[in-house]
Amino acid sequence: MIHEPPVDKLVEKTGSRYALCIVAAKRARQLIDDAQNRGLTEIPGPYKPITAAAYEILEGRVSVAKY
């Protein structure tokens, strides 16, 4: 479970918990794939992929289509 950033703020950005789950998982997979393509065993930075994805959503660096 993600404690930081707060899930409530992430849900506001995505529109629902379901959308948050899908968007965060897809972005985390992209981060992992990108790191592997560059020959790295881990993504650069202090966070795990799912946490890095959550921060990107919170900061607005990942766009989310709300329906």
HELIX and SHEET records of a PDB file:
HELIX    1   1 VAL A    7  THR A   14  1                                   8    
HELIX    2   2 ARG A   17  ASN A   37  1                                  21    
HELIX    3   3 PRO A   49  GLU A   59  1                                  11    
END                                                                             
